[in-house]
Amino acid sequence: MTILGTVTQKEPRAGIFTILCRSEEEYLIHVSPVTHFQVLPHLDSCDRAYFPIPGNVYSSSEATLIQRYIFLDRLIYVQGIWQEHQGQSCFEAITIVLLQDIQGNFLFETNNWWLSQTTCLADSWLQNQLSQQQIDNIAISGNSINIIGLQNDQSLQSCAWVSRLIYGLSSSYLLTGKDRYRLAAKNWIAYQREYFQTISHDRQSCFWAFGKRGRDSILVSEVSEDHLGIPLAEQICVLAGLSQYYRISQDPAVFEDIHRAIATFNQLFKDTSSEQGYFSHIDYATLSCDQNRLGQNKLRKNWHSNGEHIPAYLIDLILALDSMPTPANETIGELYHTCMENLEAIVELLVKRFPDQDTEVPYINERFYYNWIPDRSWAWQQNRAIIGNNLRMAWTLCRVANYYLTVVAQSKQAGKAEMAQRFSQKAERLMNLAESLAVKMIPKGLDLLRGGVFDLVEREPKNGQPIEFAGSYTKDAWQQEQGILAYLMLYGSTGKFLYLDIARELSAFWHLFCVSHHPKGIFFRVEADGRPTGILGTIDIGSPARYPLWEINYLGHIYTQLYSGVKGQGGFCLYFKPDLDLTLNSINVLPDFVRPGILEIKAYSINGMRKIPENPRNFQIDLSQEPSGCELVVEFQTVR
């Protein structure tokens, strides 16, 4: 049995201590001389905490172990054996995992935790999957590897896999400045463009193939639930990688890829009627959404075809396109305004259509008919909820609320009181819904005993319990990541410690159970107690719809430094390398939609020349007088 809780009492001489779980259950833990204490492990194998021996005299007695390792009010994991017999119970601890150092700092909130993890993952995947010669030749292998490091499927290579890896490598460069990640991302973008992109006759739009097998391109999705269609979700996937790389480079060719893809979204997937929104699939032959052979996907809308636009690419793209005072390229300005219009329209749909309006069901609706009537008979989902999508929506709303608050601050400075009031009301509306979702998910979607986020549950339980599982009792890595980011962001926006505590508990589960150390990677799915599912767990390296693996490393580091990091260690750096053919006058280096007033630029360096900004809260760095292809390093400091 595995439990996560906070130490409330300890009796070293008796060899016992008590922990209180989020479920409000208390457990009396018995320690023995063979109980193993370990510090939360990191991918780099470095021990990040030291606990001195009391009195400098080593002893394996229960009293010494508890004195050395167990502190009141500390969060710990306990794995052991729970027994009940003749009315008596006993929890014997086999392994105790320490999540904080001796000063009480959470190990995953120290400055270099996420950076080192990012480097370990990026290096491992480049080295394990490819030789240096293959990287140079842009030859890419399969989608995932199993628990012993062998590839699961070497025949199919999905475009979404390539895009997620581009996102990951671009994020790794943004955090670390290691040029091999940027160069690999650049090469793989060229590869993706060469082998997966199909451009329209007038060069105004494009499709991205589902994948390739050998030399054959596969346009139509081979995922059974997509049924002879082209799903918008996979087209969105591609923009996640391209937009993140565009933030680094401002590469004009990448801009054209993005511009064409968004044109395709708006021309073929968008519902231009009064119902609005985006359809989930179109037919591969007629490029329409109303063909009978689409089956269950005919004239359907869902979370992935609507809500996913914002976190997948719109936020990064809006920041990348936001050039001050004006864009140097007219097309860039047009796309920027298109993205802003899409952002506002999609946010309104999320607020209006996705929460359940007629019942007290806490979960959002995720699938709809064309007229936004919820579809509760679709394939495997039926009337079920994916907890990760609820948390992703809460996180998305919170991020956009931060953007609206930035508009409020700017409007007040400009003397536009009416605009300030309007956007203030919008931000409040989004935050109220985000908080409502996040609070409801605590009893309805989180494991309050072991930590972690559950996967698929019935929206309306009939078992008399808070949660009714839909056949499985598992936890997906990407859903843990959504919970961590959502609750960290909510804590940063509201200051409510409940959200910080939840984020830390989810972080503990993710780092302890979802991270694979040999080989280095992420277990896509684990059991409720953290064991990888199946005999050989799948180690995810960027398969479709799983770029949150890299979101958690990139934004996990940034959010930690912004909101919850070790006192006195706040601050981080981001790295950019604008293209030689730069088409913008400036570059926006704001890492995310964050609340105004909590982040400043301490300094920035261009080709090694360090400069102090006149206005530390102006995130536009002027490049009009700088040499093309310059290296830009931005030092941020937090204002907590």
N, C-alpha and C positions, 0 to 999 in steps of 0.2 A: 504494500500500500504506500502511496506517495501523497504527502500533504505539504501545503505551503501555509505558513502562518507566522505570527509575530510572538516572540518570547514574552510572556507575561510574568512568570515566576521561575525561580530556580533554587534547588536545594542540592548543592554540590556534594555534601556528605552522604546524602541518600542516593546520589546518582540519578536524579530526576530533574526535569524541568517541564514547564507547561507552555504550550503555544495556542494561540487563538487564531482560527482561520477566518477568512472573509465570510464564510457561511455562519459565523457566530458559534461554531462548535469548538470546544476546548479539548485538547488531547494532552494527557500526561505521558511524557516521553521518558523511557528508561534507557540509560546509557550503560554500556558494558565496556570492559577493557578492549574488546575487538571492534567497537564502533569506529567506523572510518570517517574522519573529518576531512573535507576537501574544500578548497577555495574554488569559486566559480571559474571553470577553465576558459581560456582564450585560445583562439585558433593558432596564435603564435607560440603556444606552449609556455609562455612566461608566467611565472607565479606572481600575481599582482598584489598579494597581501601577505604580511608576516605577522604572526601572533607569538609574542615572546612566551617562553616557558615560565610559569610562576615560580619565583624563587631561584630560577636558573637550575633547578634540579628536575631532571626528566623523570616522569612517572606516567604509566599508562592507566593509573587508577581512574575510576569514574569521576571522583572529586576534582582531580587535576585537569582532566579533559574538559569538564564543564567550566571550571574556573578560567581555563585558557581560551576557550572558543565561544562560549555561550554568554551573550550580553542581553540584558533586558531591552525590550522595545526594538530588537533587531528582527528583520525578516529573514527566515531561513527555509530551506527545503529539507524535509525529513523523508527518507525512504526506509521502510522497515517492515516488520511483521506485526499485524494486528490480530490478537487472539481474544476470544471470549470463552469462558468455561465456568459453569455453575455460578452464574451471576457476577463473575469477576472478569475484568478486561485488562489487557496489557499491550502496550505499543512498544516493541523493542526496536530501537534505532539500529539499522545496519549501516546506512550512509547518511551523513548530514552535510549539506552543501551550504557554505557560507557565502552570502551575496554582498557583504559589506566588509570594508577593511577595519582595522582596529579603531580608527577614528570615527567610524560610522558612515563613511562615504560609500555609496553604491559603486561597485567596481565598473559597471557599464556606464557610469556617469563621469568617469575620469577622462581627461583630455584626449588621450591617445587610443582609447578602446576602439571606437568606431573606425578611426583612421587605420589602425593596424589591421582590424578585421577586413576592411575594404581592400587593403593591399594584399593580404593573404588570399582572399577569394579571387581577386583579379589575376594575381600572379599564378595561382594554382590552375585556374581555368585556361589561361593562355598556355601554360606549360604542359598541362595534362592533355589538353585537347589538340594542341598544335605544336609542331616544332617551329623554330625561328624561320626556317625556310618556308614552311607552310604559311606562316603569318605574312611573310613578305610576298608570297604568291597568292594571297587571299584564298587559300583552299581551306574550307571549313567542313567539319565533320558533323556528327549527329546531334540530337537534341538533349539527351540526358544520359547520366551514367548510373549504374547501380551501386550498391553498398560496397562492392569490392573494386570499384573504379572502372568497370567495363561498360562500354556504351550499350544502351538498351535497343536502339534502332539506328543502324548505320545507313539504312536505305533512304529514309525520308528526312529531308531538311526543310523545316517550315520557315517561311519568311518572318513570322512573328518571333521565332527563336533568334534569328539574326538581329532583328530590331531590338529585342530585349538586351542582347549582348552589347549592341551599340549604345543603348541607354546606360548599361552598367559601366562600360569602359569610359564613356563620356563623364559619368558621375564620378568615377574613380579619378579621372584627370582633374575635374573641378576641385576635388578635395585634396589631392596630393600633389598635383603639378607634374607627375611623372609622364614624360612625353611618349613613352611606349604605349600607354593606354590611348592617348589621343591619336597617335599614328595608326594603331590597330583599328580604332573606331572609324577613322577616315577611310582606311582601306576597305573595311567591311561595308561602309556606305556605298563605295564604288561597286563593290561586288553585288550588293543588294540591288542597286540601280541597274546593273548589267543583266542580272539573271532573273529578277522578279518583277521589274516594272514594265508595264505596257502603256504607252502614251497614245492618247487619242489622235485622230487624223489632223486636228487643228492645233495640237500640242497644248491645249488649254486644260486638259484633265488627264488623269491616269488611274490605272488599277495596279494593285500589287497582288501577285499570284499567291495562292495559299502556300505553295512550297515547290520543291523540285526533287525528283527522284532520278539520280544519275544525271543525264543531260536533259531530261524531259521536265518542262515546266508544268505545274498543276495549278490551274486557275481556280477551280471550284474546290471548296473546302471538303476534305475527306473526313471531317468529324461527323459522325452519324446524325447528330441532332440538327446539323445545318442543312441536310437533305437537299442536295443539288442546288444549293444557293450560294451566293457570295455574301457572307455576313459582314455587316458594318464593323462589328467588334474587331475583326482581324485587320481591317483597313486602319482603324484607329490605333491598333497596336504599333503599326509602322511609324506613326507620327510621334510616338513616345520617344523612340530613339533619335529620330531626325531632329526633333525640337530641342532635345537636351544637347545634342552636338552643335546645333545652330547657336545655342547660348554661348558656347565656347568660341566659335569660329566666325559667326556671321557670314558663312560661306554662301555665295550667291547661287551656286548649283543646288545646294541643299534647300535654300529658300524656294527655288523653282519646284523641287520635289514636293515640298510642303504645300505650296500654293496650288499645285495641280490636284493634290489629294483632297484638299478642302473644297476645291471646286467640284470634285466628284461627289463628295458628301452632299453638297447643297443642290447639285443638279439631279442626282439619281436616288438618294436616300431620304431627302428631306420631304416632309409632308407640307405642301404649300397651301393646304386648305386651312380653314379656321382652327382645326384641331392641333396643328403645329407638331413639332417634334420630328424624330427621325425613325424611319422603319428599320427593322432589324436585319432584313435580308432582301436581296433582289435576285431575280432569275438570271442565270448566267448567259442565256441566249437573248432574251428580250430586254434585259436590264430594267425590268419593272418589278414592282413588289406585289402584284395581284395575280400572279400565275398560279394555277391550281397545283402544279407539280412542286411548288414550295411546301405543300402540305401544311403542317402545323405552324409554319413560319409565314404563311400568306397574310399580308396586311397586318403584321404584328409589330409591336414596339416593346422595348424592354429597357432595363437599367443600362446594359452595356451599350446600347445604341443611342442612349441619351445622356444619362448621368456621367458616363465614363469619359466623355469629351473633356470635361474640366480637369480632373486630376491627371489624365493621361498625357495631355499635351497643351491645353489651352493656357494654363497658368504659365508654364515655361515659355510658351510662344509669345504671349502678351508681354511678358517681361523682356524677351529678346527683341521684340519689334518696337518697344517703347523707346524711341530715340528723341532726344531733346536738342534744340528746341523744336525742330521739325525733321521728319525723315528726309534723307538725301535722295530717296528713290520714291517716285509717286506710287508704284505698285506696292511697296512696303507699307506706305500709309494706308492704302486701300485695304490690304489684308489685315492690318492692325484694327481698323474700324470694323471689318467683318468679324474678327475674333471677339471684339468687345460686344457687338450685337449678339453673337451666338452665346457668349457667356451670360448676358442678362436674360436672354430668352430661355436658355436651359435652366438657369437658376429658378426662374418663375415656374417652369414645368415641375421641377423637383419639389417645390413647396406646394404647388397646387395639386399635382396628380399622384405623387408617390405615397404620402402618408395615407393610412386607411381613414377615410372620412366618415364612414357609416357605422363603424363599430369601435370597440375599445381595444382592438388588436394592436399590440405595441409595434409590430413589424411593418416595414414599408411593403407596398406591392412592387413586384419586380417585373411582371410581364403583363402586357395589355393587348387588347384588340385595337384596331385603328382609331377608334373613338375614345380611347382611354378607359374603357370598361375593363377592370382587371380580368385577366385570363387565368383562372384557377384550375385549368384542366390540362395545361401544357405538359406533355411528356412526363419526365421524372419530377418536375418541380411541383406540379399540382398546386395545392394550397399550402405551400411550404416557404420558409424563409431561410435565406443564407445570411448568417449573422455578420459575416465580413462585409457584405454589401450595405447593411444598415450602418455599420461603423464607418465605412468609406463615405457614405452620404453625409454623416455627421461631420466628419473631417472636412469634406469638400465645402459644406455650408460655412463652417467656421473660417476656412481660408478666404472664401469670398467675402464674408463679413469683415475680415481684416482689410481687404481691399476697399470695401465701401467706407470703412472708417478713415482710411487714408484720403479718400475723396472728401470726406467730411472735413478733415484737417486742412486740406488744400483750399476747399471752398471758404472756410472761415478766414483763412489768410487773405483770400482774394475779395472778401467782403460779400460773398454770395450766400447770404443767410438761408434763403429758400432752398437752394440746392443742398446745403449742409443738413438742413432738417430732413429733407427727403431721403438722403442716403443714410442718415442716422437711423431713421425708421426702418429702412431696408435692412441695415446691419442688425438691428435689434430683432427683427422678425426671423432672420436666418439663425442668429445665435439662440433664440428661444427654441427653435425646432431642433437645432443641433444638440443642445443640452437635453431636450426631451428624449431624443433618440438614445443618447449616450447613457442617460440615467436608467431608461427602461431596459437597456441591454445588460445591465449589471445582473439582475436576477433572472433575466430571460435568455441570456446568451453566453454568459461567462461561467466557467467552472470555479465555484466559490471555495472548493476544497483543495484542488490541486493547482489552480491557476490556469490561464489559457482561455481561448475563445473556441466555443463549439462551432460546428459546421452547419449542417442542415437540420432544421427543426420544423415541426408542424406549427403553422401560424395560429391555429386554434386547438390547443391540446384537449384531448378527450380522456386523459388518464388521471385527472384530478391533481396533477402536479404542475409546477411552474413551467416545466419544459417537457415536451414529448419529442423524442428523437425520431427521425425519419429513417430508421433502419440501420444507421451507423452511429458510432459513438467515438468519432475521431475529431482531430483538429488539424486544419491545414495551416502551413507556415504563413501563407499570404494573409490569412485572416488574423493571425496573431499580430502581424505587422500593421494591419489597418487599425487594430485596437491600440497598439502602442502609439502610433502617430496621432490618432484621434484624441486620445486622452491627454497626451502631452500638449497638443495644441489647445485643447479646452482648458487645461490648467494654465497655460500661458495667457489665455484670453480672459479667464475669470478669476484666477488666483485661488480657486477652490481646491483644497488639498486632497479631497476625495479622488479627483481626477489624476493627480500626481501619484497617489498610492496605487490606483488601478494600473496606471501606465508602468509603474515599477514592477508590479506583480506579473504583468504580461511580458515585460522585458526579461524577467527572471526565467519564465517558462521558455520563451523563445531561445534565449542564449543557452540554456541548459539542455533542451531537448530537440530543437529544430536545427541547430547547427551541427553539421557532420565534421568531425575532425580528421577522419581517415577514410576516404579522401576528403579534402576540404570542399565543402559545399553546403547545401541546405536540404534537409529531408522535406520533401513536398508535403507529406502527410504523416502524422503520428497518432498513436492511440491516445486515449484520454490520460493515461499515466505517463505519456511521453515516449513510449517505445515506438520505433519506426514500424509502420504497417507492413504486413507481409513478411516473407522470409528474407527477401532482399529489398530493402526500402529504396525507393527512387530518390536519387539525389538530383535536385533540380538545378539546371544551369541556364535557365532562361526560356523555358518552353512557353507556349501561347498563354497570354493573360497573366503572366507571372513576373512582370517587371517590378511588382512591389518588393521582390527580393532585394532589388537595388535601391528602391525608394527608402527602405528602412535603413540602409547603410548611409546613404546621402543625407536624407532629411533627419534620420535618427541622430546623426552627429550634430547637425545644425540646431535642431530643436533642443537637444540636450544642453548645448552651450547657451542657447537663448533662455531656456526656462528652468532647467533643473540641475545643471552641472555643479561640480564641486565649487564651493565658495572661493573666490579669488582666482579661478581658472577660466572665467568666461572669456570668450573670444575665439575666433577661428579665421582661417584664410580660404579664399577661393582663387582659382587660377583660370585665366582666359588667354586665348591666343587668336585674336582677330585675323581674318584671312587677308592675304596680300591684295585681293580685289575688294576691299572693304567698301560697302555702299551706304554706310551710316556715319553720321557725324560724331556719334557718341555711343557708348555701350552702357546698358543698365545692368548693374551688378547686384541688385537686390536678390537674395537667394530664393525668396518665396514671398507669397502674400503674408506679410507679418504686420502686426499692429504698429501704428506709427508711434515713434518715441522710444522704442525698446532696443533699437539697433543703430549703430553709427559706424562710419568708416574712420578707423584710427589713422590709417595711412595707405598709400598704394605705391607700387613700383612699376615703372615702365622700362623694360630692358635693363633692370637693375638699378635705375635711378629712383630713389625713394622720395615721395612727395607727401606733404600734409595737406589735406583738403581744406579749402576755406570754409565750406559748410559741410560738416561731417554727416549730415542727414540728407544730403543730396547724393543719390545713388547713381546719377548719370555722370560718367567720366568722359570728358571731352577727348576725342581722338583725332580731331580735325588737323592738329598740328604735329601729330605723332607719326613716326615711320610706319609704313604698312608692314603687317606681319609681326608686330611687336608682341612681346610677352608681358602680360599684365597680371600682377599679383595684388590682391586686395586684402588688407587686414581689417577685420571687423572687431568691434568691441560691443559688448552687451550693456544695456542700461536696465538693471533689474530693480 
